[in-house]
Amino acid sequence: MSKTILIITDNLRDQINGVVTTFSNIERLAVADGYDVVYLDPGQFHHIDAPGYPEVKLSWPWRIGAKIREIDPDHIHIATEGPLGLAANLWCWRHDYKFNTSYHTKFPEFLKKMYRIPEWITYRYVSWFHNHSGRVLTTTQTMVEELQEHGFRKDIIPWTRGVDRSIFKSSLRQYCDGPLLLNVGRVSKEKGLDDFCELQYPGATKVVVGDGPYRKELERRYPDVHFVGALTGEALARYYANADVFVFPSRTDTFGVVIIESLACGTPVVGYNVPGPKDIIDNGITGYYGDNLRQSIDRALKLDRERVEIHSHKWSWKKCWHIFRDNLVEIT
């Protein structure tokens, strides 16, 4: 008899972000291993868009406990710290249902950037939230150490990510005239996109793939940058493969699946010396991280693209699923 994993998330399943990408990929592997995967998400509750940030959904988690009982899961994983995650956390805690959680986004830094909420307030909340969990999954060893410094007391496990190599591959590359600098992701203030858009690199074409609440303002301020909207599948993979350098200017991400998608296409990546880039990029092999993006781009343009792709093979969704599976907790 198969076991049921209940994943509770404040993300709609058709959204384009790292959380949704992660769970859609491990769901496929979980099912192949004989598990059933069920979700509770905003689509099953009344919800509204967060002010100024429509990609974030604020749900009214009415009767969430009844829904959990009806699903009758063997394992519960709470993926986000929003209204649904909070309601599920409190209900499970009060009814002695054990669960685990994951930390995907630098929530305190995000709220400070978007709504000017002091980080210390949000860190108190998220540490309390995850300290109810039986085990906490986060993206890298760097994030494990950072969360421990912020008062997380539970077992914290580094949890890798992967890439679909049937889609993201170097064979899609064609000849490019002049350096093409690429960024892919949600177009929002906390992603550091001004640093990318204002880069002065003579002869280069700068392209942003993605959409979000900050796009119109960036298009107005940086008319030289090409904004092509959100893409998926082969259309996205072609941009990765035909870029000369992928620029990842975010300081608030905990990983960056887009980084390893780029590497799988043979395109080196540059970013800052922060969690995510410094955990993924092998300096001088697959790209560069440091304090100067322009200088890092100069160096990355000289890297061997075949070597970049070869080194990307250490990232796999199978490994991601195995870590997730091995850290599930029984609900009783």
SULFEN-V237201 format. One record per run of one state. SS is the DSSP state (h for helix, s for strand, l for the rest). FROM is the first residue (numbers start at 1). LEN is the number of residues. If there is no record, write none. Layout:
BEGIN
ss=SS from=FROM len=LEN
ss=SS from=FROM len=LEN
END
This chain:
BEGIN
ss=l from=1 len=3
ss=s from=4 len=5
ss=l from=9 len=9
ss=h from=18 len=15
ss=l from=33 len=3
ss=s from=36 len=5
ss=l from=41 len=1
ss=h from=42 len=3
ss=l from=45 len=1
ss=s from=46 len=5
ss=l from=51 len=2
ss=s from=53 len=8
ss=l from=61 len=3
ss=h from=64 len=8
ss=l from=72 len=3
ss=s from=75 len=4
ss=l from=79 len=4
ss=h from=83 len=12
ss=l from=95 len=5
ss=s from=100 len=4
ss=l from=104 len=1
ss=s from=105 len=1
ss=l from=106 len=1
ss=h from=107 len=9
ss=l from=116 len=3
ss=h from=119 len=13
ss=l from=132 len=4
ss=s from=136 len=3
ss=l from=139 len=2
ss=h from=141 len=9
ss=l from=150 len=6
ss=s from=156 len=3
ss=l from=159 len=11
ss=h from=170 len=3
ss=l from=173 len=7
ss=s from=180 len=5
ss=l from=185 len=4
ss=h from=189 len=3
ss=l from=192 len=1
ss=h from=193 len=5
ss=l from=198 len=7
ss=s from=205 len=6
ss=l from=211 len=4
ss=h from=215 len=7
ss=l from=222 len=4
ss=s from=226 len=4
ss=l from=230 len=3
ss=h from=233 len=10
ss=l from=243 len=2
ss=s from=245 len=4
ss=l from=249 len=4
ss=s from=253 len=1
ss=l from=254 len=3
ss=h from=257 len=8
ss=l from=265 len=3
ss=s from=268 len=5
ss=l from=273 len=4
ss=h from=277 len=4
ss=l from=281 len=2
ss=s from=283 len=1
ss=l from=284 len=3
ss=s from=287 len=4
ss=l from=291 len=2
ss=h from=293 len=8
ss=l from=301 len=4
ss=h from=305 len=10
ss=l from=315 len=2
ss=h from=317 len=10
ss=l from=327 len=6
END
